[in-house]
Amino acid sequence: MSPHPHADRPHNLQARSILAGQAAAAAAEVEQALTVPPDPTAAAFFDVDNTIMQGASIFLLARGLHRRKFFSTRDIARAAWQQAWFKYVGVEDPDHIEQARAAALQFIAGHEVSELEEIGEEVFDEYMAERIWPGTRAIAQWHLDRGQRVWLMTAAPVEIARVIARRLGLTGALGTVAEHVDGVYTGRLVGDMLHGEAKALAVRALAESEGLDLERCHAYSDSSNDIPMLSLVGHPCAINPDGALRSHAKAHGWLIRDYRTGRKVAWAGARTAAVGAAAGTAWWLGHRLRRRR
């Protein structure tokens, strides 16, 4: 027995990250064939939340599930507060992400995979399409035009990640893999969320299976949590970066692209005010939802 109740936690977390990365790589699907001469050893890997689109995809999915009576107005108000925090503060809160993960698993348990895939298509049209960053989309197209494969890398469910990739004409997507048996979700994950180190492990596994030269590959993210993935490739780029990633990128000579408007980098010094704005946004959305019910 371990001398301390949490002594094995780092080992367990690493094991779950490895399993998550392996599961994501195994679940990767090529959604669209290249229409130009392929560049077989180069690829690009894009984070989704605040990199490809504004905001957090898992909270937009939660909004769509609420409309379809998967859960209550109180649940969506909590998700709205977390989404507002992410939008205005621009920093991923691990506790918020974990809460979203647990809630999503709870509400999809017992539902069919095909059902979530269908809802994902509708949610993209309802909430996500208008939030795609044109600048990041143009970068992805630049890679495709050169015959390079482009994958999304996200902690969101792989089902919604595949929808986003297909709608944007990308190669495919790697995301968090929820366990399902006979096409029905069990309410458990395979490993853990595709987040942080797990993304880097998934990229490495995909590179090995696809014959990619990581020195020729590109990676894009807004979050310092993705530094392990960005550090794997020869061409990392920080897009709409949080403060920690911006500092790391500058120190290591990485490219930085910022497509945000209004908030810009100035918000980094005004997080207290942003928290108030986030809470106000959540209250307003919760009030509107209660009135509609």
C-alpha positions in Angstrom: 0.0 0.0 0.0 1.3 3.5 -0.8 2.4 5.5 2.2 0.3 8.4 1.1 -3.2 8.1 -0.3 -2.3 10.2 -3.4 1.2 8.7 -3.9 0.2 6.9 -7.1 -1.7 9.8 -8.6 1.0 11.0 -11.0 1.5 7.5 -12.3 -2.2 7.0 -12.7 -2.6 10.3 -14.5 0.2 9.5 -16.9 -1.3 6.0 -17.6 -4.7 7.6 -18.3 -3.1 10.2 -20.6 -1.3 7.5 -22.5 -4.5 5.5 -22.9 -6.4 8.7 -24.0 -3.7 9.5 -26.6 -3.7 5.9 -28.0 -7.5 5.8 -28.1 -7.7 9.1 -29.9 -5.1 8.1 -32.5 -6.9 4.8 -33.0 -10.2 6.5 -33.5 -8.8 9.0 -36.1 -10.6 8.9 -39.4 -9.7 10.5 -42.7 -12.7 12.5 -43.6 -11.6 14.0 -46.9 -9.1 12.8 -49.5 -6.5 15.4 -50.7 -7.2 16.8 -54.1 -3.7 18.0 -54.7 -0.4 16.0 -54.9 0.2 14.8 -51.4 3.0 15.8 -49.1 3.1 12.5 -47.2 5.5 13.4 -44.4 4.1 16.8 -43.4 0.9 17.6 -41.5 -0.7 20.3 -39.3 -2.4 19.8 -35.9 -4.9 22.4 -34.7 -6.4 22.8 -31.3 -10.1 23.7 -31.5 -11.2 25.9 -28.6 -10.2 29.5 -29.1 -7.8 28.4 -31.9 -10.2 27.2 -34.7 -13.3 28.7 -33.1 -14.1 31.3 -30.5 -15.1 29.8 -27.2 -15.3 26.2 -26.0 -16.9 23.6 -28.2 -17.9 21.4 -25.3 -20.0 24.2 -23.8 -21.6 24.9 -27.2 -22.4 21.2 -27.4 -23.9 21.4 -23.9 -26.1 24.3 -25.1 -27.4 22.1 -28.0 -28.0 19.2 -25.6 -30.0 21.5 -23.3 -32.3 22.5 -26.2 -32.9 18.8 -26.8 -33.9 18.3 -23.1 -30.8 16.3 -22.1 -30.5 18.4 -18.9 -31.9 21.4 -17.0 -31.7 25.1 -17.2 -29.6 25.2 -14.1 -27.0 22.9 -15.7 -26.8 25.1 -18.8 -26.5 28.3 -16.7 -23.5 26.8 -15.0 -22.0 25.9 -18.4 -22.8 29.4 -19.7 -20.8 30.9 -16.8 -17.8 28.6 -17.6 -18.1 29.5 -21.3 -18.2 33.2 -20.5 -15.1 32.8 -18.3 -13.3 31.1 -21.2 -14.4 33.6 -23.7 -13.5 36.7 -21.8 -10.6 35.6 -19.7 -9.0 33.4 -22.3 -7.7 30.8 -19.9 -8.7 27.2 -19.6 -9.8 26.4 -16.0 -9.0 22.8 -15.3 -11.8 22.6 -12.8 -14.3 23.9 -15.3 -13.1 21.5 -17.9 -13.3 18.6 -15.5 -16.9 19.6 -14.5 -17.9 19.8 -18.1 -16.4 16.3 -18.8 -18.2 14.7 -15.8 -21.5 16.4 -16.8 -21.2 15.4 -20.4 -20.5 11.8 -19.6 -23.4 11.7 -17.1 -25.9 13.1 -19.7 -24.9 11.0 -22.6 -24.8 7.7 -20.7 -27.4 5.4 -22.2 -27.7 7.4 -25.5 -26.6 6.1 -28.8 -23.5 7.2 -30.6 -25.5 7.9 -33.8 -27.7 10.3 -31.8 -24.8 12.4 -30.6 -23.3 12.5 -34.1 -26.6 13.8 -35.5 -26.9 16.4 -32.7 -23.3 17.4 -33.4 -24.2 18.2 -37.0 -27.1 20.4 -35.9 -25.0 22.1 -33.2 -22.3 23.1 -35.7 -24.9 24.9 -37.8 -26.6 26.5 -34.8 -23.6 27.7 -32.8 -20.2 26.8 -34.2 -20.1 27.9 -37.8 -20.4 31.6 -37.0 -17.6 31.3 -34.4 -14.9 29.9 -36.7 -11.8 32.2 -36.8 -11.3 33.2 -40.5 -7.6 33.7 -39.9 -7.1 30.2 -38.5 -9.3 28.6 -41.2 -7.1 30.3 -43.8 -4.0 28.8 -42.3 -5.6 25.3 -42.3 -6.4 25.8 -46.0 -2.8 26.9 -46.7 -1.7 23.4 -45.5 -4.4 21.6 -47.5 -3.4 23.5 -50.6 0.1 22.1 -50.2 -1.0 18.6 -50.0 -0.6 18.3 -46.2 -3.0 16.6 -44.0 -4.7 18.7 -41.3 -6.1 17.2 -38.1 -8.0 18.8 -35.2 -6.8 17.9 -31.7 -9.3 18.6 -29.0 -10.5 17.5 -25.5 -14.1 17.7 -26.9 -15.8 14.4 -27.8 -14.3 12.9 -30.9 -17.8 12.7 -32.5 -18.2 16.5 -32.4 -14.5 17.0 -33.5 -15.2 14.9 -36.6 -18.2 17.0 -37.5 -16.1 20.2 -37.2 -13.3 18.7 -39.3 -15.6 17.4 -42.0 -17.5 20.8 -42.2 -14.2 22.6 -42.6 -12.9 20.2 -45.2 -10.1 19.0 -43.1 -8.5 15.6 -43.0 -9.9 14.3 -39.7 -9.9 14.8 -36.0 -8.7 13.3 -32.7 -10.7 13.9 -29.6 -11.7 12.5 -26.3 -13.1 9.0 -26.7 -16.1 8.0 -24.7 -16.6 4.3 -24.1 -19.6 2.7 -25.8 -20.8 -0.8 -26.1 -23.0 -1.9 -29.0 -23.3 1.8 -30.0 -24.5 3.0 -26.6 -22.5 5.2 -24.3 -21.5 3.7 -20.9 -20.8 7.0 -19.2 -17.0 6.3 -18.9 -14.0 7.5 -20.9 -11.4 5.4 -22.6 -8.4 6.6 -20.6 -8.9 10.3 -19.9 -9.6 13.6 -21.8 -7.4 14.3 -24.8 -5.8 17.2 -23.0 -2.3 18.4 -22.3 0.2 15.6 -22.4 -2.4 13.3 -23.9 -2.5 15.4 -27.1 1.3 15.1 -27.5 1.1 11.4 -27.1 -1.7 11.2 -29.7 0.3 13.3 -32.2 3.3 11.1 -31.7 1.2 7.9 -32.2 -0.4 9.4 -35.3 2.9 10.4 -36.7 4.3 6.9 -36.3 1.3 5.3 -37.9 1.1 7.8 -40.8 4.9 8.1 -41.5 5.0 11.8 -40.6 8.3 13.7 -40.0 7.5 15.8 -36.9 10.2 18.2 -37.8 8.3 19.1 -40.9 4.9 19.3 -39.1 3.1 22.4 -37.8 1.0 22.7 -34.6 -1.3 25.5 -33.5 -2.9 26.3 -30.1 -4.1 29.1 -27.9 -3.3 27.3 -24.6 -0.2 26.8 -22.5 -1.7 23.3 -21.7 -0.7 22.4 -25.3 3.0 23.3 -25.0 3.8 19.5 -25.0 2.1 19.1 -28.4 3.6 22.4 -29.8 7.0 21.3 -28.7 6.9 18.1 -30.6 6.8 19.7 -34.1 9.3 21.7 -36.0 6.9 24.6 -36.6 4.8 25.5 -33.6 2.5 28.6 -33.6 0.6 30.2 -30.8 -2.8 31.5 -32.0 -4.8 33.8 -29.7 -2.5 32.7 -26.9 -3.1 32.9 -23.2 -0.5 34.8 -21.2 1.7 31.8 -20.3 1.8 30.5 -23.9 2.5 34.0 -25.3 5.5 34.3 -22.9 6.7 30.8 -23.8 6.3 31.4 -27.5 8.3 34.6 -27.3 11.1 33.0 -25.3 11.4 30.2 -27.8 11.0 32.2 -31.0 7.7 30.6 -32.0 5.2 32.3 -34.3 2.3 34.2 -32.7 -0.9 35.1 -34.4 -3.8 36.9 -32.7 -7.2 37.1 -34.4 -9.2 38.4 -31.5 -10.9 41.8 -31.6 -12.0 44.1 -28.8 -10.3 42.1 -26.0 -6.9 41.8 -27.7 -3.9 41.3 -25.4 -5.1 44.1 -23.0 -7.5 41.7 -21.3 -4.5 39.9 -19.8 -4.3 42.7 -17.3 -8.0 43.0 -16.6 -9.1 39.5 -15.5 -10.9 40.7 -12.5 -13.3 42.8 -14.6 -13.6 39.9 -17.0 -14.8 37.6 -14.2 -17.6 40.1 -13.5 -18.5 40.2 -17.2 -18.6 36.4 -17.2 -20.9 36.2 -14.2 -23.2 38.8 -15.7 -23.4 36.9 -19.1 -24.2 33.7 -17.3 -27.0 35.4 -15.2 -28.5 36.9 -18.4 -28.4 33.6 -20.3 -29.9 31.7 -17.3 -32.7 34.3 -17.0 -33.5 34.1 -20.7 -33.6 30.3 -20.6 -35.9 30.3 -17.5 -38.3 32.7 -19.2 -38.4 30.4 -22.3 -39.2 27.4 -20.2 
